[in-house]
Amino acid sequence: MDWFSTLVALGHVDFDSAPKLDGINLEPALTGTGPLPERTVFWQTGKSAAARRGTLKWIAPTNNADAPGQLYDLQKDRGETTDVSDLHPEQKTELQEAYKNWRNEVWDGVAPVAR
């Protein structure tokens, strides 16, 4: 989470021994000393896994990240009604692989929250 990484940086806390975090330090963007870095954002909910980079969003079922999923261009289609996978096959594959890497590095091993 970005806020955690930012607060650790603002507090000058030595956090080198912490588990891998996927958040970034937002201090430069908040203080005006630097831009917000571009990056791929990942999330996983009960039924969906997703990755977004720029205007493109890849989404697939959580229980099968190897499924082809769909790719949407959110700049042109905010309602996610038109799958553009055929127009951007390389970007779709890149986002799917990036999601799987993120899941393996950060998400796997995290105990599910009881509901």
MDAnalysis code that builds the backbone (N, CA, C; Angstrom):
import MDAnalysis as mda
import numpy as np

u = mda.Universe.empty(345, n_residues=115, atom_resindex=np.repeat(np.arange(115), 3), trajectory=True)
u.add_TopologyAttr("name", ["N", "CA", "C"] * 115)
u.add_TopologyAttr("resid", np.arange(1, 116))
u.add_TopologyAttr("resname", ["MET", "ASP", "TRP", "PHE", "SER", "THR", "LEU", "VAL", "ALA", "LEU", "GLY", "HIS", "VAL", "ASP", "PHE", "ASP", "SER", "ALA", "PRO", "LYS", "LEU", "ASP", "GLY", "ILE", "ASN", "LEU", "GLU", "PRO", "ALA", "LEU", "THR", "GLY", "THR", "GLY", "PRO", "LEU", "PRO", "GLU", "ARG", "THR", "VAL", "PHE", "TRP", "GLN", "THR", "GLY", "LYS", "SER", "ALA", "ALA", "ALA", "ARG", "ARG", "GLY", "THR", "LEU", "LYS", "TRP", "ILE", "ALA", "PRO", "THR", "ASN", "ASN", "ALA", "ASP", "ALA", "PRO", "GLY", "GLN", "LEU", "TYR", "ASP", "LEU", "GLN", "LYS", "ASP", "ARG", "GLY", "GLU", "THR", "THR", "ASP", "VAL", "SER", "ASP", "LEU", "HIS", "PRO", "GLU", "GLN", "LYS", "THR", "GLU", "LEU", "GLN", "GLU", "ALA", "TYR", "LYS", "ASN", "TRP", "ARG", "ASN", "GLU", "VAL", "TRP", "ASP", "GLY", "VAL", "ALA", "PRO", "VAL", "ALA", "ARG"])
u.atoms.positions = np.array([
    [0.842, -1.176, 0.000],
    [0.000, 0.000, 0.000],
    [0.886, 1.237, 0.000],
    [0.540, 2.197, -0.825],
    [1.371, 3.384, -0.984],
    [1.481, 4.219, 0.283],
    [0.405, 4.304, 1.051],
    [0.475, 5.129, 2.259],
    [1.480, 4.569, 3.256],
    [1.552, 3.270, 3.385],
    [2.500, 2.673, 4.314],
    [3.925, 3.005, 3.904],
    [4.246, 2.804, 2.634],
    [5.584, 3.109, 2.146],
    [5.915, 4.591, 2.320],
    [4.944, 5.438, 2.113],
    [5.148, 6.880, 2.256],
    [5.394, 7.251, 3.715],
    [4.597, 6.710, 4.624],
    [4.776, 7.022, 6.046],
    [6.107, 6.499, 6.580],
    [6.525, 5.333, 6.118],
    [7.829, 4.801, 6.519],
    [8.931, 5.761, 6.063],
    [8.834, 6.261, 4.834],
    [9.843, 7.191, 4.316],
    [9.812, 8.519, 5.076],
    [8.613, 9.055, 5.320],
    [8.495, 10.332, 6.030],
    [9.014, 10.227, 7.462],
    [8.841, 9.053, 8.069],
    [9.302, 8.855, 9.438],
    [10.750, 8.426, 9.531],
    [11.409, 8.310, 8.381],
    [12.823, 7.886, 8.331],
    [13.025, 6.581, 9.096],
    [12.089, 5.654, 8.901],
    [12.140, 4.363, 9.571],
    [12.976, 3.398, 8.739],
    [13.875, 2.669, 9.391],
    [14.656, 1.642, 8.716],
    [13.777, 0.405, 8.601],
    [13.357, 0.094, 7.398],
    [12.421, -0.997, 7.202],
    [12.986, -2.032, 6.247],
    [14.303, -2.189, 6.236],
    [14.946, -3.102, 5.295],
    [14.602, -4.561, 5.547],
    [14.279, -4.919, 6.768],
    [14.003, -6.322, 7.074],
    [12.526, -6.680, 6.916],
    [11.731, -5.767, 6.420],
    [10.292, -6.004, 6.269],
    [10.012, -6.932, 5.093],
    [8.853, -7.547, 5.086],
    [8.456, -8.328, 3.911],
    [8.356, -7.410, 2.701],
    [8.414, -7.975, 1.507],
    [8.324, -7.184, 0.282],
    [6.981, -6.463, 0.243],
    [7.059, -5.170, -0.022],
    [5.860, -4.357, -0.163],
    [5.748, -3.914, -1.613],
    [4.543, -3.747, -2.090],
    [4.388, -3.309, -3.470],
    [4.024, -1.830, -3.570],
    [3.984, -1.142, -2.461],
    [3.677, 0.280, -2.485],
    [4.900, 1.101, -2.837],
    [4.659, 2.340, -3.211],
    [5.748, 3.259, -3.516],
    [5.665, 4.462, -2.588],
    [6.787, 5.119, -2.420],
    [6.862, 6.314, -1.600],
    [6.295, 7.494, -2.395],
    [5.211, 8.061, -1.912],
    [4.557, 9.184, -2.584],
    [5.086, 10.545, -2.120],
    [6.055, 10.550, -1.207],
    [6.550, 11.806, -0.653],
    [6.934, 12.830, -1.724],
    [7.704, 12.471, -2.750],
    [8.062, 13.486, -3.749],
    [6.852, 14.135, -4.424],
    [5.841, 13.340, -4.741],
    [4.647, 13.893, -5.379],
    [3.850, 14.753, -4.408],
    [3.796, 14.352, -3.131],
    [3.035, 15.107, -2.136],
    [3.699, 16.423, -1.762],
    [5.021, 16.435, -1.778],
    [5.760, 17.641, -1.383],
    [6.144, 18.519, -2.564],
    [5.860, 18.039, -3.776],
    [6.184, 18.819, -4.962],
    [7.643, 18.743, -5.370],
    [8.376, 17.796, -4.820],
    [9.796, 17.673, -5.160],
    [10.042, 16.663, -6.277],
    [8.996, 16.036, -6.770],
    [9.149, 15.066, -7.849],
    [7.802, 14.613, -8.355],
    [7.799, 13.966, -9.514],
    [6.533, 13.498, -10.088],
    [6.093, 12.171, -9.482],
    [4.856, 11.852, -9.695],
    [4.338, 10.542, -9.332],
    [4.833, 9.569, -10.396],
    [5.560, 8.533, -10.011],
    [6.105, 7.626, -11.020],
    [5.017, 6.807, -11.714],
    [5.230, 6.545, -12.997],
    [4.319, 5.660, -13.712],
    [4.623, 4.237, -13.288],
    [3.587, 3.440, -13.191],
    [3.773, 2.052, -12.790],
    [2.529, 1.256, -13.108],
    [2.663, -0.052, -12.966],
    [1.518, -0.945, -13.126],
    [0.900, -1.144, -11.749],
    [-0.416, -1.042, -11.681],
    [-1.142, -1.217, -10.427],
    [-1.876, -2.550, -10.501],
    [-1.806, -3.311, -9.403],
    [-2.422, -4.636, -9.342],
    [-3.437, -4.676, -8.214],
    [-4.459, -5.489, -8.381],
    [-5.365, -5.765, -7.273],
    [-6.048, -7.092, -7.493],
    [-6.556, -7.600, -6.380],
    [-7.251, -8.878, -6.390],
    [-8.413, -8.766, -5.426],
    [-9.586, -9.133, -5.907],
    [-10.767, -9.140, -5.050],
    [-11.267, -10.574, -4.972],
    [-12.416, -10.776, -4.377],
    [-12.947, -12.123, -4.247],
    [-13.084, -12.865, -5.561],
    [-13.496, -12.179, -6.614],
    [-13.754, -12.862, -7.878],
    [-12.871, -12.397, -9.027],
    [-12.148, -11.311, -8.878],
    [-11.391, -10.753, -9.996],
    [-9.944, -10.466, -9.641],
    [-9.098, -10.659, -10.633],
    [-7.702, -10.258, -10.567],
    [-7.509, -9.230, -11.667],
    [-6.719, -8.183, -11.405],
    [-6.584, -7.136, -12.409],
    [-5.218, -6.480, -12.348],
    [-4.841, -5.921, -13.492],
    [-3.626, -5.128, -13.599],
    [-3.926, -3.958, -14.522],
    [-3.420, -2.783, -14.162],
    [-3.634, -1.609, -14.997],
    [-2.313, -0.888, -15.210],
    [-2.063, -0.560, -16.465],
    [-0.898, 0.247, -16.842],
    [-1.377, 1.259, -17.866],
    [-1.210, 2.521, -17.545],
    [-1.699, 3.560, -18.451],
    [-3.204, 3.468, -18.577],
    [-3.682, 3.412, -19.814],
    [-5.134, 3.351, -20.026],
    [-5.656, 1.926, -20.151],
    [-4.735, 0.949, -20.164],
    [-5.161, -0.440, -20.364],
    [-5.328, -1.184, -19.045],
    [-6.415, -1.960, -18.965],
    [-6.701, -2.769, -17.782],
    [-6.982, -4.202, -18.214],
    [-6.223, -5.131, -17.632],
    [-6.442, -6.562, -17.849],
    [-7.193, -7.091, -16.631],
    [-8.184, -7.954, -16.868],
    [-8.961, -8.519, -15.772],
    [-9.282, -9.985, -16.083],
    [-9.216, -10.825, -15.042],
    [-9.496, -12.259, -15.178],
    [-10.048, -12.768, -13.862],
    [-10.601, -13.971, -13.865],
    [-11.079, -14.554, -12.606],
    [-9.924, -14.780, -11.633],
    [-10.128, -14.499, -10.357],
    [-9.096, -14.681, -9.345],
    [-8.604, -16.112, -9.292],
    [-9.499, -17.060, -9.446],
    [-9.119, -18.462, -9.303],
    [-8.414, -19.021, -10.538],
    [-8.223, -18.197, -11.580],
    [-7.536, -18.683, -12.778],
    [-6.851, -17.538, -13.519],
    [-5.696, -17.111, -12.994],
    [-4.955, -16.021, -13.633],
    [-4.346, -16.462, -14.956],
    [-4.400, -17.767, -15.253],
    [-3.924, -18.249, -16.543],
    [-5.015, -18.170, -17.612],
    [-6.226, -17.871, -17.201],
    [-7.308, -17.673, -18.167],
    [-6.969, -16.454, -19.017],
    [-7.448, -16.430, -20.259],
    [-7.099, -15.305, -21.126],
    [-7.531, -13.946, -20.573],
    [-8.667, -13.902, -19.923],
    [-9.149, -12.630, -19.393],
    [-9.545, -11.677, -20.508],
    [-9.789, -10.446, -20.107],
    [-10.167, -9.399, -21.059],
    [-9.241, -8.209, -20.871],
    [-9.138, -7.419, -21.929],
    [-8.343, -6.193, -21.889],
    [-9.240, -5.037, -22.299],
    [-9.219, -3.980, -21.510],
    [-10.052, -2.817, -21.799],
    [-9.186, -1.574, -21.880],
    [-9.566, -0.656, -22.772],
    [-8.923, 0.649, -22.862],
    [-9.839, 1.621, -22.125],
    [-9.465, 1.956, -20.899],
    [-10.341, 2.761, -20.049],
    [-10.482, 4.205, -20.515],
    [-9.561, 4.663, -21.336],
    [-9.700, 6.021, -21.855],
    [-10.868, 6.100, -22.846],
    [-11.061, 5.027, -23.598],
    [-12.121, 5.005, -24.609],
    [-13.377, 4.284, -24.143],
    [-13.249, 3.471, -23.083],
    [-14.344, 2.592, -22.674],
    [-14.354, 2.445, -21.153],
    [-14.811, 3.465, -20.466],
    [-14.824, 3.430, -18.998],
    [-15.737, 2.346, -18.439],
    [-16.739, 1.970, -19.187],
    [-17.686, 0.969, -18.725],
    [-17.216, -0.457, -18.956],
    [-16.031, -0.620, -19.538],
    [-15.451, -1.942, -19.790],
    [-16.434, -2.842, -20.539],
    [-16.876, -2.371, -21.699],
    [-17.835, -3.136, -22.499],
    [-17.208, -3.774, -23.731],
    [-16.020, -3.298, -24.149],
    [-15.404, -3.793, -25.376],
    [-14.017, -4.340, -25.095],
    [-13.864, -5.643, -25.236],
    [-12.576, -6.309, -25.050],
    [-11.677, -5.955, -26.240],
    [-10.520, -5.348, -25.975],
    [-9.591, -4.941, -27.039],
    [-8.366, -5.859, -27.094],
    [-8.508, -7.077, -26.598],
    [-7.394, -8.026, -26.592],
    [-6.805, -8.248, -27.978],
    [-7.669, -8.328, -28.990],
    [-7.184, -8.567, -30.345],
    [-6.386, -7.384, -30.895],
    [-6.657, -6.188, -30.395],
    [-5.937, -4.999, -30.864],
    [-4.591, -4.820, -30.158],
    [-4.463, -5.369, -28.947],
    [-3.257, -5.180, -28.136],
    [-2.812, -6.499, -27.499],
    [-2.525, -7.526, -28.308],
    [-2.197, -8.833, -27.716],
    [-0.923, -8.817, -26.872],
    [0.079, -8.042, -27.285],
    [1.332, -8.004, -26.507],
    [1.125, -7.349, -25.150],
    [0.387, -6.240, -25.120],
    [0.129, -5.564, -23.855],
    [-0.702, -6.437, -22.934],
    [-1.635, -7.194, -23.495],
    [-2.450, -8.088, -22.682],
    [-1.565, -9.143, -22.022],
    [-0.687, -9.745, -22.798],
    [0.218, -10.755, -22.253],
    [1.140, -10.155, -21.201],
    [1.668, -8.959, -21.478],
    [2.546, -8.290, -20.508],
    [1.835, -8.044, -19.189],
    [0.598, -7.555, -19.231],
    [-0.153, -7.283, -18.009],
    [-0.490, -8.573, -17.268],
    [-0.850, -9.601, -17.987],
    [-1.169, -10.881, -17.361],
    [0.067, -11.456, -16.668],
    [1.212, -11.426, -17.337],
    [2.449, -11.937, -16.745],
    [2.896, -11.073, -15.564],
    [2.746, -9.771, -15.686],
    [3.109, -8.873, -14.584],
    [2.236, -9.154, -13.362],
    [0.942, -9.404, -13.596],
    [0.047, -9.745, -12.491],
    [0.508, -11.025, -11.805],
    [0.811, -12.052, -12.590],
    [1.228, -13.330, -12.011],
    [2.520, -13.162, -11.201],
    [3.447, -12.359, -11.703],
    [4.688, -12.095, -10.953],
    [4.387, -11.376, -9.644],
    [3.510, -10.374, -9.699],
    [3.131, -9.642, -8.487],
    [2.486, -10.586, -7.479],
    [1.565, -11.404, -7.953],
    [0.874, -12.344, -7.066],
    [1.880, -13.282, -6.392],
    [2.827, -13.777, -7.146],
    [3.820, -14.692, -6.589],
    [4.768, -14.002, -5.603],
    [5.118, -12.745, -5.872],
    [6.056, -12.021, -5.014],
    [5.415, -11.459, -3.761],
    [4.200, -10.953, -3.880],
    [3.599, -10.186, -2.793],
    [2.398, -10.885, -2.167],
    [1.532, -11.425, -2.975],
    [0.243, -11.909, -2.482],
    [0.316, -13.311, -1.921],
    [1.046, -14.222, -2.596],
    [1.092, -15.607, -2.122],
    [1.661, -15.664, -0.714],
    [1.078, -16.488, 0.089],
    [1.525, -16.635, 1.466],
    [0.800, -15.725, 2.438],
    [0.010, -14.785, 1.938],
    [-0.770, -13.908, 2.809],
    [-2.052, -14.632, 3.181],
    [-2.297, -14.728, 4.452],
    [-3.498, -15.430, 4.918],
    [-4.742, -14.670, 4.489],
    [-5.750, -15.373, 3.997],
    [-6.988, -14.695, 3.615],
    [-7.689, -14.127, 4.842],
    [-8.393, -13.046, 4.628],
    [-9.143, -12.401, 5.707],
    [-10.468, -13.132, 5.888],
    [-10.768, -13.512, 7.105],
    [-12.049, -14.176, 7.386],
    [-13.172, -13.162, 7.270],
    [-14.257, -13.593, 6.686],
    [-15.413, -12.682, 6.528],
    [-16.586, -13.227, 7.277],
])
